[in-house]
Amino acid sequence: MSTDFTEHEAGTGSQPDDRTGYPTHHVLGVITTRERATGAIRALTAGGFLDSEIHVVSGSDEAEAMHARTGRTGLADLAIRVAQKLGVADDEMEVKARYEQSLRDGHFLLLVSAPTDARKDRAAEILRQHGAHSINYMGRFTREELSPPDAPRA
């Protein structure tokens, strides 16, 4: 079981649906430093998460890629694009914008596969213990805020 940050940074962990980029059944959290991100990865794997269930996103290129897609397909994608052009923001798009800005600011976005409530709670707790903020669970049709935005923990 590897805890090498660069392996996760390179994208070997689980990735959201390639068609949409929407991280269904994942816990997401922002961590401000490489050291804390590495510690979180180690704690997640020690806590029972597989390497394939953890993905780390970082850098302005990833922020731009995130910005270019809505995370949805079909009519939902079209509706979001129309709303964006009209300047109408929704909660989901605001969260996405915060994650994009965090990546531009040099922070790390950790995505952890969590298909059950127990896994969701465990992933969120481990991320909190390693200083994550803006922790959200992305369900199929819902988003659950697990930690407030921009409120790093010690």
RODRENMI-124434 format. One line per 2 residues: number of its first residue (from 1); for each residue x, y, z negated of C-alpha. Coordinates in pm, whole numbers, always signed. Each point is the difference from the previous one (the first is absolute). Example, Ala and Ser with C-alpha at 12.3 -4.5 7.8 and 13.67 -1.06 7.14 Angstrom:
% RODRENMI-124434
1	+1230 -450 -780; +137 +344 +66 .
This chain:
% RODRENMI-124434
1	+0 +0 +0; +165 +321 +114 .
3	-23 +334 -178; +210 +184 +256 .
5	-154 +340 +62; +131 +25 +356 .
7	-177 -325 +91; -331 +151 -110 .
9	+83 +339 +152; +61 -171 +333 .
11	-358 -117 -6; +23 -369 -80 .
13	-275 +26 -259; -367 -36 +84 .
15	-119 +270 +229; -348 +137 +50 .
17	-196 -113 +302; +216 +102 +298 .
19	-307 +110 +199; -117 +254 -254 .
21	+274 +62 -251; -264 -7 -276 .
23	+136 -186 -305; -309 -202 -91 .
25	+28 -173 -340; +325 +177 -86 .
27	+108 +212 -295; +199 +304 +114 .
29	+215 +222 -217; +260 +273 +46 .
31	+336 -33 -171; +239 +294 +14 .
33	+342 -170 -12; +170 -296 +164 .
35	+108 -129 -341; -356 -7 -133 .
37	-127 -157 +323; +265 -272 -30 .
39	-98 -57 -363; -367 -23 +95 .
41	+75 -256 +270; +198 -210 -247 .
43	-279 +22 -258; -265 -87 +258 .
45	+188 -311 +114; +73 -97 -363 .
47	-370 +56 -71; -110 -257 +255 .
49	-25 +197 +323; +168 -149 +305 .
51	+243 +200 +214; -253 -35 +281 .
53	-261 +180 -214; +215 +313 -48 .
55	+74 +264 +261; +191 +328 -41 .
57	-46 +297 +230; +232 +299 -2 .
59	+119 +287 +215; -138 +267 +228 .
61	-27 -240 +295; -243 -213 -202 .
63	-190 +317 -101; -38 +94 +366 .
65	-114 -351 +89; -257 +12 -280 .
67	-116 +342 +117; -53 -127 +356 .
69	-260 -260 -97; -324 +21 -193 .
71	+24 -346 -146; -329 -104 +155 .
73	-124 -138 +331; -307 +37 +219 .
75	-270 +249 -94; +155 +68 -340 .
77	+325 +107 +170; -193 +226 +239 .
79	-203 +157 -282; +315 +71 -204 .
81	+174 +158 +300; -300 +223 +72 .
83	-21 +102 -366; +372 +84 -2 .
85	-36 +218 +310; -290 +181 -166 .
87	+205 +50 -315; -227 -218 -209 .
89	+202 -194 -255; -117 -301 -191 .
91	+142 -166 -308; +175 -276 +195 .
93	+174 +244 +232; +111 +216 -293 .
95	+161 -302 -169; +170 -92 +328 .
97	+132 +357 +31; +145 -19 -354 .
99	+180 -324 +88; +135 +155 +321 .
101	+132 +301 -193; +161 -225 -259 .
103	+188 -179 +278; +111 +335 +147 .
105	+121 +99 -348; +230 -303 -6 .
107	-209 -216 -232; -86 -368 +42 .
109	-343 -150 +59; -38 -352 -134 .
111	-281 -219 +133; -81 -315 -193 .
113	-244 -262 +124; -268 -50 -265 .
115	-295 -210 +118; -144 -47 -352 .
117	-83 +232 -289; +265 -169 -218 .
119	+268 +57 +266; -117 +359 +51 .
121	+23 +74 -373; +341 -168 -32 .
123	+147 +183 +300; -130 +336 -125 .
125	+140 -57 -349; +345 -92 +133 .
127	+4 +302 +230; -101 +228 -291 .
129	+278 -146 -216; +250 +102 +268 .
131	-119 +358 +33; -244 -32 +289 .
133	-272 +256 +53; -284 +39 +249 .
135	-81 -367 -51; -302 -115 +200 .
137	-162 -329 +83; -122 -17 +357 .
139	-293 -237 +27; -177 -93 +319 .
141	-257 +280 -28; +114 +187 -309 .
143	+296 +173 -159; +57 -13 -375 .
145	+226 +255 -167; +211 -184 -259 .
147	+232 +288 -89; -43 +370 +75 .
149	+184 +158 +290; +329 +172 -66 .
151	+10 -106 -363; +327 -190 -36 .
153	+41 -208 -311; +323 -27 -200 .
